[in-house]
Amino acid sequence: MAWFANHYECYRCSEHWIDEWSCMCDDECPNCGARHATPVESEDLTFQVVADTGAFVVLKSPGDAEYRPDYEEIGRFASEELAKQFVAQFERL
């Protein structure tokens, strides 16, 4: 399962907010309570590349993540470029 940062804009009060979910789902406005607001944009956060003591670690949200990403380390690389190339291979599958 993927992990997303969904960007919303309320159709009733124009409030903007970002909420992370395991899917690109509708949400409730935190300002006025309007329901079923659809994301206007979603960022795929399934993979993350983070620096860690001289290495770049690739983290992946597992398929059974539902309420939080539960990232797991799937690779460790000498450079950020190598880590991003590794992620790109996964995303092509």
N, C-alpha and C positions, 0 to 999 in steps of 0.2 A: 504494500500500500504506500502511496506517496504521502508527502507532508507538504502542506501549502500555507502560505501567508496570504490570506484573502483580504483584499482592500474593498471596503464598502462605502457607499454614499446613500444616506437615507432618503427615500423618495418623499417622506413627509416633512422632515425638519432640516435636511441637507447636512446632517452630522456626517463626518468622515471618521472611520475607524479601521483598524487592522486586527484581524483575529486569525489565529492559527488553528487549522483543522486537518484531519486526515483525508479530506476531499474538498472539492470546490462547492460548498453548500451554502444555502441561504442562511441568514442570521437575523437576530433581533437587534434593533437599534438600541444602544446603551443609553441614549439620551431621552428618546420619547417612547420607546417600547414598540415601535412599528415592527410588524413581523414580516418575514419572508423577503428581506432585502437580499438581492442577488449581488454577488461580487462584481465590481466593475473591472477588477484586475486580480490575478492570482500569481504569486511567485512560487515556483516549485522549490521547496526546501528539503527534498528527499535526501540529497547529498550535500554535505558540508565539507569544506577543506579548511582546516584550522592549523595554525602554527603551534608546535609543541617541542620545546628544547632542541632546536637545530633540525627539526624534521617537519614535514607537512603531513598531517593525518587526514585520511578520508573517512568520514563518518556517514553512515546510511541509516535512515529510518526503516526498521524492519516491516515486513508485510502485515504483521499483526498489531502494529501501533494504532491506537484509536484515539486516546485522550491526550497523549503527549508523544513527542517523536521517538523517545526511547533509543536514541542514536547508538549504533554499535560501530566500533572501529573495523574497517575492512581493508585498510592499507596504510602504509607509512612510507614516505618518499623523501628523497634528499632535496627536492625542489618543488616549489608550488606548481610549476609548469608540468612536471611529471605527474603530480597528483591530479591536476585538471585533465590531463590526457587520459588517465585511468578512469575518471568519472565519465568522460566523453564516450569511452568504450561501453560502459554500462548503459548509458542513455540511448545508444544506438540499438541495443537489443530489443 
